[in-house]
Amino acid sequence: METKEILQALPNLSISDRLKIAESALQLVLQEKHSLTKDQQKHQLTLAAITAIVDYAPGSELDIFSDLEGEDFCDYPDEDFHNSGNYVQR
């Protein structure tokens, strides 16, 4: 069965069957990953890094988040979380 056929068949399967397929596929990937030599692992990481460069290039979809650098993530004007004592101290 070709990849295209498998992907087309997935929507017709039950959620349980799709999860079984996903679990089996993940187990196969993990088995293959653990069987790689250090050089093969390094090569795969290098390829992944090269592929990811495009995602972070200027004008990419992920680049829009850099516009938020330096801004507060959340704005809670009525509360001072640093001095409130409402957090757990260890």
HTML snippet that shows the backbone in 3Dmol.js (N, CA, C, O; Angstrom):
<script src="https://3Dmol.org/build/3Dmol-min.js"></script>
<div id="view" style="width:600px;height:400px;position:relative"></div>
<script>
const pdb = `
ATOM      1  N   MET A   1       0.855  -1.174   0.000  1.00  0.00           N
ATOM      2  CA  MET A   1       0.000   0.000   0.000  1.00  0.00           C
ATOM      3  C   MET A   1       0.901   1.238   0.000  1.00  0.00           C
ATOM      4  O   MET A   1       1.845   1.325   0.785  1.00  0.00           O
ATOM      5  N   GLU A   2       0.609   2.176  -0.869  1.00  0.00           N
ATOM      6  CA  GLU A   2       1.383   3.400  -0.989  1.00  0.00           C
ATOM      7  C   GLU A   2       0.953   4.418   0.067  1.00  0.00           C
ATOM      8  O   GLU A   2      -0.156   4.346   0.596  1.00  0.00           O
ATOM      9  N   THR A   3       1.831   5.354   0.361  1.00  0.00           N
ATOM     10  CA  THR A   3       1.557   6.392   1.358  1.00  0.00           C
ATOM     11  C   THR A   3       0.269   7.137   1.033  1.00  0.00           C
ATOM     12  O   THR A   3      -0.551   7.382   1.918  1.00  0.00           O
ATOM     13  N   LYS A   4       0.091   7.497  -0.233  1.00  0.00           N
ATOM     14  CA  LYS A   4      -1.101   8.235  -0.645  1.00  0.00           C
ATOM     15  C   LYS A   4      -2.370   7.447  -0.319  1.00  0.00           C
ATOM     16  O   LYS A   4      -3.357   8.017   0.147  1.00  0.00           O
ATOM     17  N   GLU A   5      -2.341   6.144  -0.565  1.00  0.00           N
ATOM     18  CA  GLU A   5      -3.497   5.295  -0.284  1.00  0.00           C
ATOM     19  C   GLU A   5      -3.768   5.212   1.220  1.00  0.00           C
ATOM     20  O   GLU A   5      -4.921   5.226   1.651  1.00  0.00           O
ATOM     21  N   ILE A   6      -2.712   5.127   2.000  1.00  0.00           N
ATOM     22  CA  ILE A   6      -2.869   5.072   3.458  1.00  0.00           C
ATOM     23  C   ILE A   6      -3.496   6.360   3.956  1.00  0.00           C
ATOM     24  O   ILE A   6      -4.425   6.330   4.764  1.00  0.00           O
ATOM     25  N   LEU A   7      -2.996   7.489   3.480  1.00  0.00           N
ATOM     26  CA  LEU A   7      -3.526   8.783   3.917  1.00  0.00           C
ATOM     27  C   LEU A   7      -4.981   8.971   3.499  1.00  0.00           C
ATOM     28  O   LEU A   7      -5.762   9.580   4.229  1.00  0.00           O
ATOM     29  N   GLN A   8      -5.342   8.461   2.349  1.00  0.00           N
ATOM     30  CA  GLN A   8      -6.730   8.560   1.899  1.00  0.00           C
ATOM     31  C   GLN A   8      -7.649   7.652   2.715  1.00  0.00           C
ATOM     32  O   GLN A   8      -8.824   7.969   2.899  1.00  0.00           O
ATOM     33  N   ALA A   9      -7.131   6.538   3.201  1.00  0.00           N
ATOM     34  CA  ALA A   9      -7.937   5.594   3.960  1.00  0.00           C
ATOM     35  C   ALA A   9      -8.151   6.034   5.408  1.00  0.00           C
ATOM     36  O   ALA A   9      -9.138   5.640   6.030  1.00  0.00           O
ATOM     37  N   LEU A  10      -7.247   6.841   5.949  1.00  0.00           N
ATOM     38  CA  LEU A  10      -7.321   7.226   7.364  1.00  0.00           C
ATOM     39  C   LEU A  10      -8.652   7.846   7.779  1.00  0.00           C
ATOM     40  O   LEU A  10      -9.178   7.468   8.826  1.00  0.00           O
ATOM     41  N   PRO A  11      -9.224   8.777   7.015  1.00  0.00           N
ATOM     42  CA  PRO A  11     -10.496   9.369   7.459  1.00  0.00           C
ATOM     43  C   PRO A  11     -11.635   8.365   7.578  1.00  0.00           C
ATOM     44  O   PRO A  11     -12.606   8.620   8.291  1.00  0.00           O
ATOM     45  N   ASN A  12     -11.535   7.233   6.895  1.00  0.00           N
ATOM     46  CA  ASN A  12     -12.595   6.214   6.930  1.00  0.00           C
ATOM     47  C   ASN A  12     -12.451   5.253   8.109  1.00  0.00           C
ATOM     48  O   ASN A  12     -13.332   4.428   8.348  1.00  0.00           O
ATOM     49  N   LEU A  13     -11.361   5.355   8.833  1.00  0.00           N
ATOM     50  CA  LEU A  13     -11.120   4.467   9.970  1.00  0.00           C
ATOM     51  C   LEU A  13     -11.646   5.083  11.256  1.00  0.00           C
ATOM     52  O   LEU A  13     -11.842   6.295  11.348  1.00  0.00           O
ATOM     53  N   SER A  14     -11.868   4.240  12.233  1.00  0.00           N
ATOM     54  CA  SER A  14     -12.304   4.733  13.542  1.00  0.00           C
ATOM     55  C   SER A  14     -11.131   5.437  14.229  1.00  0.00           C
ATOM     56  O   SER A  14      -9.972   5.251  13.859  1.00  0.00           O
ATOM     57  N   ILE A  15     -11.451   6.227  15.208  1.00  0.00           N
ATOM     58  CA  ILE A  15     -10.404   6.913  15.965  1.00  0.00           C
ATOM     59  C   ILE A  15      -9.469   5.894  16.602  1.00  0.00           C
ATOM     60  O   ILE A  15      -8.253   6.084  16.620  1.00  0.00           O
ATOM     61  N   SER A  16     -10.029   4.829  17.116  1.00  0.00           N
ATOM     62  CA  SER A  16      -9.221   3.782  17.744  1.00  0.00           C
ATOM     63  C   SER A  16      -8.224   3.187  16.750  1.00  0.00           C
ATOM     64  O   SER A  16      -7.053   2.992  17.076  1.00  0.00           O
ATOM     65  N   ASP A  17      -8.694   2.903  15.547  1.00  0.00           N
ATOM     66  CA  ASP A  17      -7.803   2.342  14.535  1.00  0.00           C
ATOM     67  C   ASP A  17      -6.738   3.348  14.114  1.00  0.00           C
ATOM     68  O   ASP A  17      -5.583   2.976  13.907  1.00  0.00           O
ATOM     69  N   ARG A  18      -7.115   4.620  13.985  1.00  0.00           N
ATOM     70  CA  ARG A  18      -6.127   5.646  13.629  1.00  0.00           C
ATOM     71  C   ARG A  18      -5.069   5.770  14.710  1.00  0.00           C
ATOM     72  O   ARG A  18      -3.886   5.932  14.408  1.00  0.00           O
ATOM     73  N   LEU A  19      -5.484   5.695  15.976  1.00  0.00           N
ATOM     74  CA  LEU A  19      -4.515   5.776  17.071  1.00  0.00           C
ATOM     75  C   LEU A  19      -3.586   4.569  17.071  1.00  0.00           C
ATOM     76  O   LEU A  19      -2.394   4.711  17.345  1.00  0.00           O
ATOM     77  N   LYS A  20      -4.108   3.385  16.768  1.00  0.00           N
ATOM     78  CA  LYS A  20      -3.267   2.192  16.678  1.00  0.00           C
ATOM     79  C   LYS A  20      -2.217   2.358  15.584  1.00  0.00           C
ATOM     80  O   LYS A  20      -1.051   2.011  15.772  1.00  0.00           O
ATOM     81  N   ILE A  21      -2.641   2.889  14.443  1.00  0.00           N
ATOM     82  CA  ILE A  21      -1.714   3.112  13.326  1.00  0.00           C
ATOM     83  C   ILE A  21      -0.656   4.137  13.712  1.00  0.00           C
ATOM     84  O   ILE A  21       0.529   3.945  13.440  1.00  0.00           O
ATOM     85  N   ALA A  22      -1.084   5.227  14.348  1.00  0.00           N
ATOM     86  CA  ALA A  22      -0.139   6.268  14.763  1.00  0.00           C
ATOM     87  C   ALA A  22       0.861   5.711  15.770  1.00  0.00           C
ATOM     88  O   ALA A  22       2.055   5.999  15.693  1.00  0.00           O
ATOM     89  N   GLU A  23       0.368   4.916  16.712  1.00  0.00           N
ATOM     90  CA  GLU A  23       1.251   4.331  17.723  1.00  0.00           C
ATOM     91  C   GLU A  23       2.266   3.385  17.074  1.00  0.00           C
ATOM     92  O   GLU A  23       3.450   3.414  17.410  1.00  0.00           O
ATOM     93  N   SER A  24       1.806   2.560  16.159  1.00  0.00           N
ATOM     94  CA  SER A  24       2.706   1.628  15.473  1.00  0.00           C
ATOM     95  C   SER A  24       3.746   2.375  14.654  1.00  0.00           C
ATOM     96  O   SER A  24       4.923   2.015  14.654  1.00  0.00           O
ATOM     97  N   ALA A  25       3.307   3.415  13.955  1.00  0.00           N
ATOM     98  CA  ALA A  25       4.240   4.202  13.141  1.00  0.00           C
ATOM     99  C   ALA A  25       5.283   4.868  14.030  1.00  0.00           C
ATOM    100  O   ALA A  25       6.467   4.885  13.694  1.00  0.00           O
ATOM    101  N   LEU A  26       4.850   5.413  15.155  1.00  0.00           N
ATOM    102  CA  LEU A  26       5.790   6.055  16.070  1.00  0.00           C
ATOM    103  C   LEU A  26       6.782   5.055  16.643  1.00  0.00           C
ATOM    104  O   LEU A  26       7.965   5.366  16.783  1.00  0.00           O
ATOM    105  N   GLN A  27       6.316   3.864  16.973  1.00  0.00           N
ATOM    106  CA  GLN A  27       7.212   2.836  17.492  1.00  0.00           C
ATOM    107  C   GLN A  27       8.264   2.450  16.453  1.00  0.00           C
ATOM    108  O   GLN A  27       9.431   2.248  16.790  1.00  0.00           O
ATOM    109  N   LEU A  28       7.847   2.347  15.192  1.00  0.00           N
ATOM    110  CA  LEU A  28       8.804   2.025  14.131  1.00  0.00           C
ATOM    111  C   LEU A  28       9.847   3.128  13.963  1.00  0.00           C
ATOM    112  O   LEU A  28      11.031   2.850  13.773  1.00  0.00           O
ATOM    113  N   VAL A  29       9.396   4.379  14.033  1.00  0.00           N
ATOM    114  CA  VAL A  29      10.325   5.504  13.909  1.00  0.00           C
ATOM    115  C   VAL A  29      11.314   5.498  15.067  1.00  0.00           C
ATOM    116  O   VAL A  29      12.511   5.701  14.862  1.00  0.00           O
ATOM    117  N   LEU A  30      10.821   5.266  16.282  1.00  0.00           N
ATOM    118  CA  LEU A  30      11.702   5.246  17.446  1.00  0.00           C
ATOM    119  C   LEU A  30      12.701   4.090  17.376  1.00  0.00           C
ATOM    120  O   LEU A  30      13.864   4.254  17.744  1.00  0.00           O
ATOM    121  N   GLN A  31      12.256   2.930  16.909  1.00  0.00           N
ATOM    122  CA  GLN A  31      13.161   1.795  16.748  1.00  0.00           C
ATOM    123  C   GLN A  31      14.268   2.123  15.751  1.00  0.00           C
ATOM    124  O   GLN A  31      15.439   1.816  15.974  1.00  0.00           O
ATOM    125  N   GLU A  32      13.872   2.749  14.652  1.00  0.00           N
ATOM    126  CA  GLU A  32      14.860   3.121  13.645  1.00  0.00           C
ATOM    127  C   GLU A  32      15.824   4.159  14.190  1.00  0.00           C
ATOM    128  O   GLU A  32      17.027   4.099  13.938  1.00  0.00           O
ATOM    129  N   LYS A  33      15.286   5.113  14.940  1.00  0.00           N
ATOM    130  CA  LYS A  33      16.127   6.171  15.524  1.00  0.00           C
ATOM    131  C   LYS A  33      17.173   5.568  16.458  1.00  0.00           C
ATOM    132  O   LYS A  33      18.338   5.964  16.428  1.00  0.00           O
ATOM    133  N   HIS A  34      16.763   4.620  17.277  1.00  0.00           N
ATOM    134  CA  HIS A  34      17.688   4.010  18.235  1.00  0.00           C
ATOM    135  C   HIS A  34      18.724   3.118  17.562  1.00  0.00           C
ATOM    136  O   HIS A  34      19.762   2.815  18.150  1.00  0.00           O
ATOM    137  N   SER A  35      18.445   2.697  16.330  1.00  0.00           N
ATOM    138  CA  SER A  35      19.395   1.817  15.638  1.00  0.00           C
ATOM    139  C   SER A  35      20.421   2.614  14.827  1.00  0.00           C
ATOM    140  O   SER A  35      21.336   2.027  14.249  1.00  0.00           O
ATOM    141  N   LEU A  36      20.282   3.936  14.778  1.00  0.00           N
ATOM    142  CA  LEU A  36      21.216   4.757  14.011  1.00  0.00           C
ATOM    143  C   LEU A  36      22.547   4.908  14.744  1.00  0.00           C
ATOM    144  O   LEU A  36      22.599   4.948  15.973  1.00  0.00           O
ATOM    145  N   THR A  37      23.606   4.991  13.969  1.00  0.00           N
ATOM    146  CA  THR A  37      24.910   5.275  14.563  1.00  0.00           C
ATOM    147  C   THR A  37      24.965   6.760  14.941  1.00  0.00           C
ATOM    148  O   THR A  37      24.097   7.536  14.541  1.00  0.00           O
ATOM    149  N   LYS A  38      25.959   7.142  15.691  1.00  0.00           N
ATOM    150  CA  LYS A  38      26.126   8.550  16.081  1.00  0.00           C
ATOM    151  C   LYS A  38      26.279   9.439  14.853  1.00  0.00           C
ATOM    152  O   LYS A  38      25.730  10.540  14.808  1.00  0.00           O
ATOM    153  N   ASP A  39      27.018   8.967  13.865  1.00  0.00           N
ATOM    154  CA  ASP A  39      27.203   9.748  12.637  1.00  0.00           C
ATOM    155  C   ASP A  39      25.881   9.917  11.882  1.00  0.00           C
ATOM    156  O   ASP A  39      25.599  10.993  11.354  1.00  0.00           O
ATOM    157  N   GLN A  40      25.078   8.860  11.832  1.00  0.00           N
ATOM    158  CA  GLN A  40      23.781   8.948  11.169  1.00  0.00           C
ATOM    159  C   GLN A  40      22.849   9.907  11.918  1.00  0.00           C
ATOM    160  O   GLN A  40      22.121  10.683  11.298  1.00  0.00           O
ATOM    161  N   GLN A  41      22.876   9.848  13.256  1.00  0.00           N
ATOM    162  CA  GLN A  41      22.062  10.766  14.054  1.00  0.00           C
ATOM    163  C   GLN A  41      22.487  12.210  13.810  1.00  0.00           C
ATOM    164  O   GLN A  41      21.644  13.093  13.656  1.00  0.00           O
ATOM    165  N   LYS A  42      23.791  12.445  13.775  1.00  0.00           N
ATOM    166  CA  LYS A  42      24.306  13.791  13.532  1.00  0.00           C
ATOM    167  C   LYS A  42      23.886  14.273  12.146  1.00  0.00           C
ATOM    168  O   LYS A  42      23.522  15.436  11.978  1.00  0.00           O
ATOM    169  N   HIS A  43      23.934  13.391  11.162  1.00  0.00           N
ATOM    170  CA  HIS A  43      23.523  13.739   9.809  1.00  0.00           C
ATOM    171  C   HIS A  43      22.035  14.118   9.777  1.00  0.00           C
ATOM    172  O   HIS A  43      21.663  15.101   9.136  1.00  0.00           O
ATOM    173  N   GLN A  44      21.193  13.352  10.458  1.00  0.00           N
ATOM    174  CA  GLN A  44      19.758  13.657  10.500  1.00  0.00           C
ATOM    175  C   GLN A  44      19.500  15.000  11.181  1.00  0.00           C
ATOM    176  O   GLN A  44      18.669  15.781  10.719  1.00  0.00           O
ATOM    177  N   LEU A  45      20.202  15.269  12.267  1.00  0.00           N
ATOM    178  CA  LEU A  45      20.039  16.550  12.947  1.00  0.00           C
ATOM    179  C   LEU A  45      20.485  17.707  12.070  1.00  0.00           C
ATOM    180  O   LEU A  45      19.868  18.772  12.072  1.00  0.00           O
ATOM    181  N   THR A  46      21.552  17.497  11.326  1.00  0.00           N
ATOM    182  CA  THR A  46      22.036  18.527  10.403  1.00  0.00           C
ATOM    183  C   THR A  46      20.991  18.814   9.336  1.00  0.00           C
ATOM    184  O   THR A  46      20.715  19.975   9.032  1.00  0.00           O
ATOM    185  N   LEU A  47      20.410  17.769   8.769  1.00  0.00           N
ATOM    186  CA  LEU A  47      19.372  17.949   7.753  1.00  0.00           C
ATOM    187  C   LEU A  47      18.146  18.659   8.331  1.00  0.00           C
ATOM    188  O   LEU A  47      17.557  19.516   7.672  1.00  0.00           O
ATOM    189  N   ALA A  48      17.763  18.306   9.555  1.00  0.00           N
ATOM    190  CA  ALA A  48      16.617  18.954  10.190  1.00  0.00           C
ATOM    191  C   ALA A  48      16.895  20.435  10.426  1.00  0.00           C
ATOM    192  O   ALA A  48      16.016  21.274  10.230  1.00  0.00           O
ATOM    193  N   ALA A  49      18.110  20.753  10.846  1.00  0.00           N
ATOM    194  CA  ALA A  49      18.477  22.151  11.081  1.00  0.00           C
ATOM    195  C   ALA A  49      18.460  22.942   9.780  1.00  0.00           C
ATOM    196  O   ALA A  49      17.977  24.073   9.742  1.00  0.00           O
ATOM    197  N   ILE A  50      18.983  22.351   8.724  1.00  0.00           N
ATOM    198  CA  ILE A  50      18.988  23.030   7.421  1.00  0.00           C
ATOM    199  C   ILE A  50      17.554  23.265   6.946  1.00  0.00           C
ATOM    200  O   ILE A  50      17.236  24.333   6.422  1.00  0.00           O
ATOM    201  N   THR A  51      16.711  22.285   7.129  1.00  0.00           N
ATOM    202  CA  THR A  51      15.310  22.409   6.738  1.00  0.00           C
ATOM    203  C   THR A  51      14.600  23.501   7.543  1.00  0.00           C
ATOM    204  O   THR A  51      13.750  24.212   7.006  1.00  0.00           O
ATOM    205  N   ALA A  52      14.943  23.636   8.816  1.00  0.00           N
ATOM    206  CA  ALA A  52      14.277  24.601   9.685  1.00  0.00           C
ATOM    207  C   ALA A  52      14.702  26.042   9.415  1.00  0.00           C
ATOM    208  O   ALA A  52      13.993  26.975   9.792  1.00  0.00           O
ATOM    209  N   ILE A  53      15.833  26.230   8.779  1.00  0.00           N
ATOM    210  CA  ILE A  53      16.310  27.587   8.502  1.00  0.00           C
ATOM    211  C   ILE A  53      15.253  28.388   7.752  1.00  0.00           C
ATOM    212  O   ILE A  53      15.038  29.563   8.050  1.00  0.00           O
ATOM    213  N   VAL A  54      14.598  27.769   6.791  1.00  0.00           N
ATOM    214  CA  VAL A  54      13.573  28.447   5.998  1.00  0.00           C
ATOM    215  C   VAL A  54      12.427  28.928   6.896  1.00  0.00           C
ATOM    216  O   VAL A  54      11.866  29.999   6.665  1.00  0.00           O
ATOM    217  N   ASP A  55      12.082  28.143   7.911  1.00  0.00           N
ATOM    218  CA  ASP A  55      10.982  28.503   8.800  1.00  0.00           C
ATOM    219  C   ASP A  55      11.255  29.775   9.594  1.00  0.00           C
ATOM    220  O   ASP A  55      10.321  30.470   9.992  1.00  0.00           O
ATOM    221  N   TYR A  56      12.512  30.078   9.823  1.00  0.00           N
ATOM    222  CA  TYR A  56      12.876  31.233  10.654  1.00  0.00           C
ATOM    223  C   TYR A  56      13.482  32.380   9.848  1.00  0.00           C
ATOM    224  O   TYR A  56      13.974  33.349  10.427  1.00  0.00           O
ATOM    225  N   ALA A  57      13.451  32.281   8.536  1.00  0.00           N
ATOM    226  CA  ALA A  57      13.991  33.333   7.674  1.00  0.00           C
ATOM    227  C   ALA A  57      13.086  34.563   7.731  1.00  0.00           C
ATOM    228  O   ALA A  57      11.890  34.435   7.992  1.00  0.00           O
ATOM    229  N   PRO A  58      13.638  35.745   7.492  1.00  0.00           N
ATOM    230  CA  PRO A  58      12.801  36.951   7.460  1.00  0.00           C
ATOM    231  C   PRO A  58      11.641  36.796   6.481  1.00  0.00           C
ATOM    232  O   PRO A  58      11.813  36.349   5.348  1.00  0.00           O
ATOM    233  N   GLY A  59      10.457  37.178   6.952  1.00  0.00           N
ATOM    234  CA  GLY A  59       9.262  37.079   6.119  1.00  0.00           C
ATOM    235  C   GLY A  59       8.526  35.760   6.243  1.00  0.00           C
ATOM    236  O   GLY A  59       7.451  35.602   5.664  1.00  0.00           O
ATOM    237  N   SER A  60       9.081  34.805   6.988  1.00  0.00           N
ATOM    238  CA  SER A  60       8.401  33.520   7.152  1.00  0.00           C
ATOM    239  C   SER A  60       7.289  33.655   8.188  1.00  0.00           C
ATOM    240  O   SER A  60       7.194  34.666   8.884  1.00  0.00           O
ATOM    241  N   GLU A  61       6.454  32.630   8.282  1.00  0.00           N
ATOM    242  CA  GLU A  61       5.345  32.665   9.227  1.00  0.00           C
ATOM    243  C   GLU A  61       5.826  32.738  10.670  1.00  0.00           C
ATOM    244  O   GLU A  61       5.203  33.412  11.489  1.00  0.00           O
ATOM    245  N   LEU A  62       6.911  32.064  10.994  1.00  0.00           N
ATOM    246  CA  LEU A  62       7.410  32.080  12.370  1.00  0.00           C
ATOM    247  C   LEU A  62       8.109  33.386  12.711  1.00  0.00           C
ATOM    248  O   LEU A  62       8.240  33.736  13.885  1.00  0.00           O
ATOM    249  N   ASP A  63       8.553  34.099  11.705  1.00  0.00           N
ATOM    250  CA  ASP A  63       9.251  35.361  11.915  1.00  0.00           C
ATOM    251  C   ASP A  63       8.332  36.431  12.505  1.00  0.00           C
ATOM    252  O   ASP A  63       8.815  37.369  13.140  1.00  0.00           O
ATOM    253  N   ILE A  64       7.028  36.311  12.310  1.00  0.00           N
ATOM    254  CA  ILE A  64       6.108  37.336  12.823  1.00  0.00           C
ATOM    255  C   ILE A  64       6.148  37.418  14.339  1.00  0.00           C
ATOM    256  O   ILE A  64       5.830  38.462  14.908  1.00  0.00           O
ATOM    257  N   PHE A  65       6.531  36.340  15.000  1.00  0.00           N
ATOM    258  CA  PHE A  65       6.586  36.355  16.457  1.00  0.00           C
ATOM    259  C   PHE A  65       7.743  37.208  16.977  1.00  0.00           C
ATOM    260  O   PHE A  65       7.716  37.644  18.128  1.00  0.00           O
ATOM    261  N   SER A  66       8.746  37.447  16.155  1.00  0.00           N
ATOM    262  CA  SER A  66       9.860  38.275  16.595  1.00  0.00           C
ATOM    263  C   SER A  66       9.417  39.723  16.791  1.00  0.00           C
ATOM    264  O   SER A  66      10.098  40.484  17.479  1.00  0.00           O
ATOM    265  N   ASP A  67       8.288  40.118  16.199  1.00  0.00           N
ATOM    266  CA  ASP A  67       7.756  41.464  16.405  1.00  0.00           C
ATOM    267  C   ASP A  67       7.340  41.686  17.858  1.00  0.00           C
ATOM    268  O   ASP A  67       7.232  42.826  18.311  1.00  0.00           O
ATOM    269  N   LEU A  68       7.111  40.603  18.579  1.00  0.00           N
ATOM    270  CA  LEU A  68       6.654  40.692  19.965  1.00  0.00           C
ATOM    271  C   LEU A  68       7.802  40.734  20.964  1.00  0.00           C
ATOM    272  O   LEU A  68       7.567  40.895  22.162  1.00  0.00           O
ATOM    273  N   GLU A  69       9.029  40.594  20.498  1.00  0.00           N
ATOM    274  CA  GLU A  69      10.172  40.571  21.399  1.00  0.00           C
ATOM    275  C   GLU A  69      10.221  41.850  22.219  1.00  0.00           C
ATOM    276  O   GLU A  69      10.084  42.951  21.685  1.00  0.00           O
ATOM    277  N   GLY A  70      10.415  41.693  23.510  1.00  0.00           N
ATOM    278  CA  GLY A  70      10.511  42.834  24.409  1.00  0.00           C
ATOM    279  C   GLY A  70       9.177  43.265  24.981  1.00  0.00           C
ATOM    280  O   GLY A  70       9.136  44.081  25.902  1.00  0.00           O
ATOM    281  N   GLU A  71       8.073  42.726  24.447  1.00  0.00           N
ATOM    282  CA  GLU A  71       6.759  43.071  24.969  1.00  0.00           C
ATOM    283  C   GLU A  71       6.373  42.070  26.056  1.00  0.00           C
ATOM    284  O   GLU A  71       6.786  40.911  26.028  1.00  0.00           O
ATOM    285  N   ASP A  72       5.569  42.543  27.018  1.00  0.00           N
ATOM    286  CA  ASP A  72       5.062  41.647  28.049  1.00  0.00           C
ATOM    287  C   ASP A  72       4.132  40.625  27.398  1.00  0.00           C
ATOM    288  O   ASP A  72       3.368  40.951  26.489  1.00  0.00           O
ATOM    289  N   PHE A  73       4.209  39.397  27.874  1.00  0.00           N
ATOM    290  CA  PHE A  73       3.355  38.355  27.329  1.00  0.00           C
ATOM    291  C   PHE A  73       1.917  38.557  27.766  1.00  0.00           C
ATOM    292  O   PHE A  73       0.996  38.465  26.953  1.00  0.00           O
ATOM    293  N   CYS A  74       1.725  38.829  29.031  1.00  0.00           N
ATOM    294  CA  CYS A  74       0.391  39.065  29.581  1.00  0.00           C
ATOM    295  C   CYS A  74       0.390  40.413  30.287  1.00  0.00           C
ATOM    296  O   CYS A  74       1.399  40.834  30.853  1.00  0.00           O
ATOM    297  N   ASP A  75      -0.732  41.067  30.245  1.00  0.00           N
ATOM    298  CA  ASP A  75      -0.852  42.367  30.896  1.00  0.00           C
ATOM    299  C   ASP A  75      -1.911  42.262  31.984  1.00  0.00           C
ATOM    300  O   ASP A  75      -3.097  42.101  31.693  1.00  0.00           O
ATOM    301  N   TYR A  76      -1.484  42.353  33.227  1.00  0.00           N
ATOM    302  CA  TYR A  76      -2.379  42.311  34.363  1.00  0.00           C
ATOM    303  C   TYR A  76      -2.219  43.615  35.134  1.00  0.00           C
ATOM    304  O   TYR A  76      -1.505  43.649  36.136  1.00  0.00           O
ATOM    305  N   PRO A  77      -2.860  44.676  34.692  1.00  0.00           N
ATOM    306  CA  PRO A  77      -2.624  45.984  35.303  1.00  0.00           C
ATOM    307  C   PRO A  77      -3.055  46.093  36.760  1.00  0.00           C
ATOM    308  O   PRO A  77      -2.506  46.908  37.501  1.00  0.00           O
ATOM    309  N   ASP A  78      -4.023  45.288  37.185  1.00  0.00           N
ATOM    310  CA  ASP A  78      -4.536  45.415  38.549  1.00  0.00           C
ATOM    311  C   ASP A  78      -3.840  44.508  39.545  1.00  0.00           C
ATOM    312  O   ASP A  78      -4.147  44.548  40.736  1.00  0.00           O
ATOM    313  N   GLU A  79      -2.922  43.704  39.084  1.00  0.00           N
ATOM    314  CA  GLU A  79      -2.278  42.751  39.981  1.00  0.00           C
ATOM    315  C   GLU A  79      -0.763  42.800  39.804  1.00  0.00           C
ATOM    316  O   GLU A  79      -0.250  42.923  38.692  1.00  0.00           O
ATOM    317  N   ASP A  80      -0.080  42.701  40.911  1.00  0.00           N
ATOM    318  CA  ASP A  80       1.377  42.643  40.884  1.00  0.00           C
ATOM    319  C   ASP A  80       1.774  41.248  41.337  1.00  0.00           C
ATOM    320  O   ASP A  80       1.865  40.979  42.535  1.00  0.00           O
ATOM    321  N   PHE A  81       2.010  40.359  40.371  1.00  0.00           N
ATOM    322  CA  PHE A  81       2.287  38.972  40.711  1.00  0.00           C
ATOM    323  C   PHE A  81       3.626  38.779  41.408  1.00  0.00           C
ATOM    324  O   PHE A  81       3.816  37.790  42.116  1.00  0.00           O
ATOM    325  N   HIS A  82       4.540  39.693  41.222  1.00  0.00           N
ATOM    326  CA  HIS A  82       5.843  39.532  41.848  1.00  0.00           C
ATOM    327  C   HIS A  82       5.808  39.796  43.342  1.00  0.00           C
ATOM    328  O   HIS A  82       6.662  39.296  44.074  1.00  0.00           O
ATOM    329  N   ASN A  83       4.846  40.564  43.806  1.00  0.00           N
ATOM    330  CA  ASN A  83       4.786  40.919  45.212  1.00  0.00           C
ATOM    331  C   ASN A  83       3.494  40.463  45.892  1.00  0.00           C
ATOM    332  O   ASN A  83       3.246  40.832  47.040  1.00  0.00           O
ATOM    333  N   SER A  84       2.691  39.691  45.225  1.00  0.00           N
ATOM    334  CA  SER A  84       1.358  39.363  45.761  1.00  0.00           C
ATOM    335  C   SER A  84       1.368  38.261  46.796  1.00  0.00           C
ATOM    336  O   SER A  84       0.462  38.207  47.627  1.00  0.00           O
ATOM    337  N   GLY A  85       2.357  37.379  46.781  1.00  0.00           N
ATOM    338  CA  GLY A  85       2.345  36.254  47.724  1.00  0.00           C
ATOM    339  C   GLY A  85       1.372  35.170  47.305  1.00  0.00           C
ATOM    340  O   GLY A  85       1.162  34.214  48.052  1.00  0.00           O
ATOM    341  N   ASN A  86       0.772  35.291  46.127  1.00  0.00           N
ATOM    342  CA  ASN A  86      -0.193  34.297  45.645  1.00  0.00           C
ATOM    343  C   ASN A  86       0.480  33.134  44.931  1.00  0.00           C
ATOM    344  O   ASN A  86      -0.202  32.268  44.381  1.00  0.00           O
ATOM    345  N   TYR A  87       1.771  33.104  44.931  1.00  0.00           N
ATOM    346  CA  TYR A  87       2.481  32.029  44.292  1.00  0.00           C
ATOM    347  C   TYR A  87       3.097  31.137  45.359  1.00  0.00           C
ATOM    348  O   TYR A  87       3.256  31.533  46.513  1.00  0.00           O
ATOM    349  N   VAL A  88       3.434  29.941  44.949  1.00  0.00           N
ATOM    350  CA  VAL A  88       3.995  28.968  45.884  1.00  0.00           C
ATOM    351  C   VAL A  88       5.494  29.185  45.974  1.00  0.00           C
ATOM    352  O   VAL A  88       6.183  29.283  44.958  1.00  0.00           O
ATOM    353  N   GLN A  89       5.987  29.259  47.196  1.00  0.00           N
ATOM    354  CA  GLN A  89       7.423  29.379  47.404  1.00  0.00           C
ATOM    355  C   GLN A  89       7.958  28.030  47.832  1.00  0.00           C
ATOM    356  O   GLN A  89       7.310  27.307  48.589  1.00  0.00           O
ATOM    357  N   ARG A  90       9.133  27.694  47.350  1.00  0.00           N
ATOM    358  CA  ARG A  90       9.723  26.389  47.717  1.00  0.00           C
ATOM    359  C   ARG A  90      10.908  26.598  48.584  1.00  0.00           C
ATOM    360  O   ARG A  90      11.546  25.632  49.002  1.00  0.00           O
TER     361      ARG A  90
END
`;
const viewer = $3Dmol.createViewer("view");
viewer.addModel(pdb, "pdb");
viewer.setStyle({}, {cartoon: {color: "spectrum"}});
viewer.zoomTo();
viewer.render();
</script>
